[in-house]
């Protein structure tokens, strides 16, 4: 994935999955030192410290990797207004999919 790793951000206190972001192996060392999440921003087309503009930063409590060392799991503490998603919610995972109906009948289908 051209030096990028998927990073799963999970609430370090309650375990709720907050978001998934692409993280650069190159930027990861800086992130470990700063203790704050930096992801590749698709809208800005560059690495961006999560919450830099909004103040809703994600402080890294702990970081682990999977057995293949190609995915990160970050336990985080949400700062600011306790909002992670750009839609104003605590988690990015709020959109329900109707998996029990055929895709043509559901309001949302899988991407």
Secondary structure, 3 states (H helix, E strand, C coil): CCCEEEEEEEECCCCCEEEEEEEEHHHHHHHHHHCECEEEECCCCEEEECCCCCCCCEEEEEEEECCCCCEEEEEEEECCCCCCCCCCCCCCCCCCCCCCCCCCCCCCCCC
